[in-house]
Amino acid sequence: DSEAVKATFYEFPKSSKEHKYIKKQRDALGGSVPTRVDKSKKLQIPDIKIFDELLNGTGDREVSTTMAYVRLLTILAKDKSIGKNIVPIIPDEARTFGMDPLFRQLGIYAHKGQLYEPVDSDQFLYYKEAKNGQILEEGINEAGAMSSFCAAATSYSNHGIKMIPFYIYYSMFGFQRVWDLIWASGDMRSRGFLLGGTAGRTTLNGEGLQHQDGHSHLAAAATPNIKAYDVAYGYEIATIIHKGLKEMCEEDKDVVYYLTLENENYTHPPLPKNASSGILKGLYKIQDHKKPNVRLFGSGPLLGETLKAAEMLKEDWGIDSEIWNVTSFSELRKDAEDVKRWNMMHTKKNHKTSYLEDCIVNEKIPTVAVSDYVKLVTEQIGPYVPGNYYALGTDGFGRSDTRENLRHFFEVDRYYITLCAIQSLVIEKQSPYQVFIKQADEDRTRMVGYLEPDQDGTFTYKKHEKEEDIYRKTKAWSIHARILDFAQRIEYTTNKAVYTINTIDAKTRSGRMLYKNASYTKKVYVPIKYWNIKFKESRDQKLCDKLGYEWWSELRSIFN
């Protein structure tokens, strides 16, 4: 009874059969301290040249990054050295991702084989199930699919066989639904690839709040074992996945790669020279300029909008840009934080610089960054970017609309990138900036005005015309729509008077509403009675007061 009260552990005598048996079994398991046993053989990853189809670009053919990934997966599955180790996992929407060709090539695993006639059995690429199928099609069951991922991703330890899972899903149904299992996979020291399809807030047309993912990269950034990338081109997918395969299968690193893929079609260029290292580190330059005024960071599907914004800045505003492709904001942040910590812990040694600092040589120009995710994604690197940094993102719930309207609604399209770049230059007090417009009846581009900062932090657009230009078909009171979005006042000066109007008045008194998503060549006409006119001579003021604006000679010539 006294021993029962103490509840002590029972200990077999060391000479007993029981003690000897327990020790023998524990030794067979690796000893008293738990260890991860990896008896799997290293896999020889094929040279990256097997992805030449992606590395060389698509020429004139337009494809999505999802299509590029499916092509890469097909190439891997056919490879003689590692093809049998590839585990494609799909919870749903295989045909949406364009993966139906793999049904016939690899088959869908079913331990009893095909027990029914699928509804698409009359098609060449029908829903083929087989006992030796390679694809794991889990139905609408992300938790089950993620469990299959964990099983394949830890097979190197549990079964002594390196398996490489590629789990693709609607990106909104990944971290949003099964982050707990993704976190558990890290605790299990998993190795594999997660692929968020139809990713981003604006890349998927018309699917609204349920499907439009704008925050999975935040969750990925907070998960320690994940390397997350938002890719724009096929050669980036090939470069990143090839590196991941090397780390998992040859270097035995416990890492999970997360790539977001989109369904927007456009042409993919070939891999730029010396870009591979930057792609993996998270940043590389795609357009240079000797003396840029502003630096643009574009990411994933919004890289195209960034390129268009750079064209507008150059053609309409005379502003030169350098453009960088950000493949991973989180990898840039991790590197910058590691360097910051090293410098803090080694104060007597020469300080290191982060990869981000090494890239940004000129800290005097502002940087504008945009992604298809919430601003917190782009803001991750804000503290480490030399110079002033401005972030654009898709904060808020998703909406059902076209890509163009969604990007304008979330203020991440080419027009808002242009606007943010100009505003950043005004804040930097690098204005006045000249405004260039190509008139419809001219072959050349000419300067028609400039921006001048005001003391209250706003600025004025001042129209600039030579006297001989007064009678041009393009009237002095035609205001380009973009100007209304950021200039507080618009001024036009002639030899007789200065004409001024507040832009708010221009928007509401023009006789029609100005839609912000109007084409950037659209003009808004403001009736002359809404302009504040200051004459340079008193006699002209008296003449106008007596006869009215419409009868005054100069006004009639300019504004009719």
C-alpha positions in Angstrom: 0.0 0.0 0.0 2.8 2.5 0.8 4.3 1.9 -2.7 1.0 2.4 -4.3 0.7 5.8 -2.7 4.1 6.8 -4.1 3.1 5.6 -7.6 6.7 4.8 -8.5 7.6 3.3 -11.8 8.2 -0.4 -11.8 11.7 -1.3 -12.9 12.7 -4.8 -14.1 16.0 -6.1 -12.7 18.7 -5.6 -15.3 19.3 -9.4 -15.4 15.7 -10.2 -16.1 14.4 -11.4 -19.5 12.0 -8.4 -19.7 14.8 -5.8 -19.2 17.0 -7.4 -21.8 14.1 -7.6 -24.3 13.1 -3.9 -23.9 16.7 -2.8 -24.2 17.2 -4.9 -27.4 14.1 -3.4 -29.0 15.1 0.2 -28.0 18.6 -0.3 -29.4 17.0 -1.5 -32.7 14.9 1.7 -32.8 18.1 3.8 -32.6 18.7 4.2 -28.8 17.0 6.1 -26.0 17.1 9.5 -27.7 14.7 9.8 -30.6 16.5 10.3 -34.0 15.5 10.7 -37.6 16.9 7.7 -39.5 17.4 8.3 -43.2 18.4 5.1 -45.0 17.2 6.3 -48.4 19.5 6.5 -51.4 20.4 9.8 -52.9 18.6 10.6 -56.2 20.6 11.9 -59.1 18.7 15.0 -60.3 18.9 15.4 -64.1 20.6 18.5 -65.5 18.4 21.6 -65.8 18.7 21.3 -69.6 15.7 18.9 -69.5 13.6 22.0 -68.9 15.0 23.8 -72.0 11.4 24.1 -73.3 10.6 26.4 -70.4 14.0 28.1 -70.2 13.9 29.1 -73.9 10.6 30.9 -73.6 7.3 30.5 -75.6 8.0 32.7 -78.6 4.7 34.2 -79.8 2.6 31.6 -78.0 0.7 32.8 -74.9 0.6 30.5 -71.9 -0.1 30.7 -68.2 2.3 29.9 -65.5 0.0 27.0 -64.6 0.4 25.5 -68.1 4.2 26.0 -67.8 4.2 24.0 -64.5 2.1 21.2 -65.9 4.6 20.9 -68.8 7.4 20.7 -66.3 5.7 18.0 -64.3 5.1 16.0 -67.4 8.8 16.2 -68.3 9.8 15.1 -64.8 7.3 12.2 -64.8 8.8 10.9 -68.0 12.4 11.1 -66.7 14.0 7.7 -66.4 16.0 8.5 -63.3 13.4 10.2 -61.0 10.1 9.9 -62.9 8.9 7.0 -60.7 9.6 9.0 -57.6 7.3 11.9 -58.6 4.0 12.0 -56.7 1.4 14.3 -58.3 -1.4 15.1 -55.8 -4.6 16.9 -56.8 -7.6 17.4 -54.5 -9.9 18.8 -57.2 -10.0 20.7 -60.5 -7.4 18.7 -62.4 -8.9 19.7 -65.7 -9.0 23.4 -64.6 -5.2 23.1 -64.2 -4.8 21.4 -67.6 -3.6 18.2 -66.0 -5.9 15.8 -67.8 -3.1 14.6 -70.2 -1.5 13.0 -67.1 -4.6 10.9 -66.6 -3.7 8.7 -69.5 0.1 9.0 -69.2 0.3 8.2 -65.5 -3.1 7.0 -64.4 -4.9 7.8 -61.1 -4.0 5.4 -58.2 -6.9 3.2 -57.0 -5.9 0.1 -55.0 -8.7 -2.0 -56.6 -8.3 -0.5 -60.1 -11.2 1.1 -62.1 -14.5 -0.2 -60.7 -16.8 2.0 -62.8 -17.2 3.6 -66.2 -16.3 7.3 -65.9 -18.6 9.9 -67.4 -15.8 11.0 -69.8 -14.9 7.4 -70.9 -15.6 8.3 -74.5 -12.8 10.9 -74.4 -9.1 10.2 -75.2 -8.0 11.8 -71.9 -10.6 10.1 -69.8 -10.5 9.7 -65.9 -8.3 6.6 -65.9 -7.9 4.8 -62.5 -5.4 1.9 -62.1 -3.7 -0.1 -59.4 -0.4 1.2 -60.7 -1.6 4.7 -61.1 0.8 7.5 -60.0 -1.5 10.5 -59.5 -3.2 10.8 -56.1 -6.7 12.3 -56.8 -8.2 12.9 -53.4 -11.6 14.4 -54.4 -12.7 17.6 -52.8 -10.6 16.9 -49.7 -7.7 19.2 -49.0 -7.1 17.6 -45.6 -6.8 14.2 -47.2 -4.6 15.5 -49.9 -2.3 17.2 -47.4 -2.1 14.0 -45.4 -1.0 12.2 -48.6 1.6 15.0 -49.1 3.0 14.4 -45.6 3.2 10.6 -46.2 5.1 11.0 -49.5 7.2 13.9 -48.1 8.5 11.8 -45.2 8.9 8.5 -47.1 12.6 9.1 -47.2 12.7 8.4 -43.4 9.7 6.1 -42.9 10.3 3.8 -45.8 13.8 4.5 -46.9 12.6 5.7 -50.3 12.8 9.3 -51.5 9.5 10.4 -53.0 8.9 13.9 -54.3 5.3 15.1 -53.8 3.9 17.9 -56.0 0.6 19.0 -54.5 -1.3 21.5 -56.6 -4.6 23.1 -55.4 -6.6 26.3 -55.6 -4.3 28.6 -53.6 -7.2 29.9 -51.5 -7.8 26.3 -50.3 -4.2 25.8 -49.1 -3.0 27.8 -46.2 -6.5 29.2 -45.7 -7.8 25.7 -45.0 -5.0 23.3 -44.0 -2.2 25.5 -42.5 -2.2 23.4 -39.4 -1.3 20.3 -41.5 1.3 22.4 -43.4 2.8 23.4 -40.1 2.7 19.7 -39.0 4.5 18.7 -42.2 7.3 21.0 -41.1 7.4 19.3 -37.7 7.7 16.0 -39.6 10.6 17.4 -41.6 8.8 17.0 -44.9 10.3 17.5 -48.3 8.2 18.5 -51.3 6.5 21.1 -53.4 3.2 23.0 -52.7 1.7 24.8 -55.7 -1.1 27.3 -55.3 -3.0 27.4 -58.6 -5.2 30.3 -59.8 -3.3 32.4 -57.2 -3.5 36.1 -56.5 -6.4 38.5 -55.9 -7.0 39.5 -59.5 -5.7 36.7 -61.8 -8.8 34.6 -61.6 -11.8 36.1 -63.5 -15.1 36.4 -61.7 -14.6 34.0 -58.8 -15.1 36.5 -56.1 -14.4 36.3 -52.4 -14.2 32.5 -52.1 -11.4 31.9 -54.6 -9.2 35.0 -54.8 -6.2 34.5 -52.6 -4.3 37.6 -51.5 -2.6 36.4 -48.3 -1.2 32.9 -48.7 2.3 34.4 -49.1 2.0 35.9 -45.6 1.2 32.5 -44.1 4.1 31.0 -46.1 6.5 33.7 -44.9 5.5 32.8 -41.3 6.2 29.0 -41.8 9.9 28.4 -41.0 10.6 25.5 -43.4 8.9 27.0 -46.5 10.6 28.9 -49.3 7.8 30.8 -51.1 8.0 32.2 -54.6 5.5 34.2 -56.8 6.5 33.4 -60.3 5.9 35.3 -63.6 7.6 33.2 -66.2 8.2 29.5 -67.1 12.0 29.8 -66.8 11.5 30.9 -63.1 9.5 27.8 -62.4 12.1 25.6 -64.0 15.0 27.3 -62.1 13.3 27.2 -58.7 12.0 23.6 -58.9 15.3 22.3 -60.1 17.0 23.9 -57.2 14.4 22.5 -54.8 14.9 19.0 -56.2 18.7 19.3 -55.7 18.2 20.4 -52.0 15.8 17.7 -51.2 17.2 14.7 -53.1 21.0 15.4 -53.2 21.6 17.6 -50.2 19.0 16.0 -48.0 17.6 19.3 -46.8 14.2 19.3 -45.0 12.5 22.0 -47.0 9.2 22.6 -48.7 8.9 24.9 -51.7 5.7 27.0 -52.3 5.0 28.4 -55.7 2.0 30.4 -56.7 0.7 29.9 -60.3 -1.8 31.9 -62.3 -4.1 31.3 -65.2 -3.5 34.5 -67.2 -2.0 33.9 -70.6 0.8 35.9 -72.0 4.2 35.3 -73.8 7.1 34.1 -71.7 10.6 35.3 -72.6 13.7 33.1 -72.4 15.9 33.0 -69.3 18.0 36.2 -69.1 21.7 35.8 -68.9 23.0 35.5 -65.3 19.5 35.6 -63.8 19.3 32.2 -62.1 21.0 33.3 -58.9 18.7 36.3 -58.5 15.6 34.2 -59.2 16.5 32.0 -56.3 17.4 34.8 -54.0 14.2 36.6 -54.8 15.1 39.6 -57.1 16.7 40.2 -60.5 16.7 43.1 -62.9 14.9 42.8 -66.2 15.2 46.4 -67.5 18.1 48.7 -66.8 18.7 52.5 -67.4 21.8 54.5 -66.9 20.1 57.4 -65.0 16.7 56.1 -63.8 14.3 58.5 -61.9 12.4 55.7 -60.2 12.8 52.0 -59.4 9.8 49.6 -60.0 9.5 46.2 -58.3 6.9 43.9 -60.0 6.0 40.4 -58.9 4.1 37.5 -60.4 1.1 38.4 -62.6 1.5 42.1 -62.0 4.9 42.2 -63.6 3.1 42.9 -66.9 1.3 45.9 -65.4 4.7 47.1 -64.1 6.2 46.9 -67.6 3.2 48.9 -69.0 3.6 51.5 -66.3 7.2 52.0 -67.2 6.2 52.6 -70.8 3.6 55.2 -69.7 6.1 56.9 -67.4 8.5 57.3 -70.2 6.2 58.2 -73.1 3.8 60.5 -71.2 6.0 61.9 -68.4 9.6 61.6 -69.5 10.4 59.6 -66.4 12.9 56.8 -66.8 12.6 53.6 -64.8 14.6 50.5 -63.9 12.5 47.4 -63.5 13.1 44.5 -61.2 11.3 41.2 -61.0 10.6 40.1 -57.4 10.2 36.3 -57.2 10.2 36.2 -53.4 9.6 39.0 -50.9 10.0 36.6 -48.0 13.4 35.2 -49.2 14.7 38.8 -49.5 13.4 39.5 -46.0 15.0 36.4 -44.5 18.4 37.2 -46.0 18.2 40.9 -44.9 17.3 39.8 -41.3 20.1 37.2 -41.2 22.6 39.9 -42.2 21.2 42.4 -39.7 21.5 39.8 -36.9 25.1 38.9 -38.0 26.2 42.5 -37.9 24.6 43.0 -34.5 26.5 40.0 -33.1 29.8 40.9 -34.7 30.2 44.6 -34.1 34.0 44.4 -34.4 34.1 42.8 -37.8 33.4 44.4 -41.2 29.6 44.5 -41.6 28.0 42.4 -44.3 25.4 43.7 -46.7 22.2 41.9 -47.7 21.5 40.8 -51.3 18.9 43.5 -51.4 21.4 46.2 -50.5 23.9 44.8 -53.1 21.2 45.1 -55.8 20.1 48.6 -55.0 23.1 50.8 -55.7 21.4 54.1 -56.1 19.5 54.9 -52.9 18.6 58.4 -53.9 15.7 57.3 -56.2 12.4 56.0 -54.7 11.2 52.4 -55.1 7.6 51.4 -55.9 6.7 47.7 -55.4 3.5 45.9 -56.4 2.2 42.4 -56.1 -1.2 40.6 -56.4 -1.3 40.1 -52.6 -2.0 42.3 -49.6 0.4 45.2 -49.0 2.0 43.4 -46.0 3.6 41.0 -48.5 5.5 43.8 -50.4 6.0 45.7 -47.1 8.1 42.8 -45.7 11.2 44.2 -47.2 10.4 47.9 -46.5 12.8 48.3 -43.6 15.7 46.9 -45.7 15.3 48.8 -49.0 17.8 51.7 -49.3 15.9 54.9 -50.0 12.2 55.6 -49.8 9.9 52.6 -50.5 6.2 52.6 -51.5 4.1 49.4 -51.6 0.9 48.6 -53.6 -1.2 45.6 -52.9 -4.7 44.0 -53.0 -6.0 44.6 -49.5 -9.6 43.6 -48.9 -12.0 40.8 -50.0 -12.0 39.5 -53.5 -14.6 40.7 -56.1 -16.2 39.1 -59.1 -15.2 41.1 -62.2 -12.7 41.2 -65.0 -9.0 41.3 -64.4 -8.8 44.8 -65.7 -11.5 46.1 -63.4 -10.3 44.1 -60.4 -6.8 45.5 -60.7 -8.1 49.0 -61.0 -10.4 48.5 -58.0 -7.5 47.3 -55.9 -5.3 50.1 -57.3 -2.5 47.9 -58.6 -2.9 48.4 -62.3 -0.5 50.3 -64.6 -2.3 53.6 -64.0 -1.9 53.4 -60.2 1.7 52.3 -60.5 2.3 55.3 -62.7 0.5 57.5 -60.2 2.4 56.2 -57.2 5.7 56.6 -59.1 4.9 60.3 -59.8 3.7 61.0 -56.3 6.9 59.4 -54.9 9.0 61.8 -57.0 6.9 64.7 -55.8 7.5 63.6 -52.2 11.2 63.3 -53.0 10.9 66.9 -54.2 12.3 65.9 -57.5 9.6 67.8 -59.4 8.7 69.8 -61.4 8.5 67.0 -63.9 7.7 67.7 -67.5 4.6 66.1 -69.0 4.9 64.7 -72.5 1.9 63.9 -74.7 1.8 62.6 -78.2 -1.0 64.5 -80.0 -3.3 62.8 -82.4 -2.3 65.0 -85.3 1.4 64.8 -84.7 4.1 62.2 -85.3 6.4 63.6 -82.5 6.0 63.7 -78.8 6.1 67.2 -77.2 6.2 68.7 -73.8 2.8 70.2 -72.9 3.2 70.9 -69.2 4.9 70.2 -65.9 4.2 69.4 -62.2 5.1 71.9 -59.5 5.0 71.1 -55.8 2.9 73.3 -53.5 3.6 74.1 -49.9 0.7 72.0 -48.6 2.3 68.8 -50.1 0.0 68.7 -53.1 1.1 69.9 -56.6 -0.2 71.8 -59.6 -0.2 70.8 -63.2 0.9 73.8 -65.3 0.0 73.7 -68.9 2.8 74.9 -71.2 2.1 76.2 -74.7 3.9 78.5 -77.0 1.9 81.4 -78.4 1.8 79.8 -81.8 0.2 76.7 -80.3 -2.8 78.6 -78.9 -4.9 78.0 -81.9 -4.2 74.2 -82.1 -7.0 71.8 -82.5 -6.2 70.4 -79.1 -7.8 73.1 -77.0 -6.2 74.5 -73.9 -9.0 73.3 -71.7 -8.8 69.6 -72.6 -7.4 67.9 -69.4 -5.9 64.5 -69.6 -7.7 62.1 -67.3 -4.7 61.0 -65.3 -3.9 64.5 -64.3 -7.2 64.7 -62.4 -6.2 61.7 -60.2 -3.3 63.5 -58.5 -3.0 67.2 -59.4 -4.9 69.5 -57.1 -5.0 72.4 -59.5 -4.5 72.8 -63.2 -3.2 76.1 -64.6 -2.9 77.4 -68.2 -1.1 80.6 -69.0 -1.3 82.8 -72.1 0.0 86.2 -72.9 -3.4 87.7 -71.6 -4.4 85.7 -68.6 -3.9 82.8 -66.2 -6.6 80.2 -66.1 -7.0 78.0 -63.0 -9.4 75.3 -62.0 -9.5 72.8 -59.0 -9.5 69.2 -60.2 -12.5 68.3 -58.0 -14.5 70.9 -60.0 -13.2 69.4 -63.2 -14.5 65.9 -62.2 -17.9 67.0 -61.1 -18.7 69.9 -63.4 -17.6 68.6 -66.8 -21.1 67.6 -67.7 -20.3 63.9 -67.2 -18.6 61.8 -64.6 -15.0 60.8 -65.2 -14.4 57.1 -64.6 -11.0 56.5 -63.2 -10.6 53.4 -65.3 -11.0 55.4 -68.5 -8.3 55.0 -71.1 -5.4 57.3 -70.4 -5.8 59.1 -73.7 -9.3 60.2 -72.8 -9.9 63.9 -72.2 -12.4 65.7 -70.0 -13.7 69.1 -71.2 -14.5 71.6 -68.5 -16.8 74.6 -69.5 -15.0 77.9 -69.3 -17.4 79.3 -66.7 -15.8 77.0 -64.1 -12.3 78.3 -64.6 -10.9 81.0 -62.3 -9.4 83.6 -64.7 -6.9 86.3 -63.6 -6.2 88.8 -66.4 -2.8 90.4 -66.7 -4.1 93.9 -67.5 -7.1 95.7 -65.9 -8.5 96.8 -69.3 -8.9 93.1 -70.3 -10.6 92.4 -67.0 -13.1 95.3 -67.6 -13.7 94.1 -71.2 -14.5 90.6 -70.1 -16.7 91.8 -67.3 -18.7 93.9 -69.7 -19.0 91.5 -72.7 -18.7 88.2 -70.9 -16.2 85.3 -71.4 -17.7 84.1 -74.7 -17.2 87.5 -76.4 -13.7 88.2 -75.3 -11.5 87.8 -78.4 -8.7 85.6 -76.9 -11.2 83.4 -75.1 -13.2 82.9 -78.2 -10.1 82.0 -80.2 -8.9 79.5 -77.6 -12.0 77.9 -76.2 -14.5 77.7 -79.1 
